[in-house]
Amino acid sequence: MTRDEFISELEFVFNVAGGSLTPETELGSLKAWDSMGMLSIITLMKQVGSSTKVDQLMEAKTIGDLVQLAGEKLD
């Protein structure tokens, strides 16, 4: 999965318009950044092969942080 595909998946998970998320987008500003959203992100991280832990996700503040956590697994 490429970085752009990963961000597109995040847009789907967070139910926002395509192209609306940037690395600077704060997770706290997204309505779907809740327990269900986090479960979806964990599933997405597993799909890309990342072994990201829940505590790492809890520390994430921006979309860029999520991309960085998946980073080495993205093409």
Summary of the structure (lengths in Angstrom):
residues: 75
radius of gyration: 10.9
end to end distance: 5.8
largest distance: 28.5
contacts: 194
relative contact order: 0.22
helix: 60%
strand: 3%
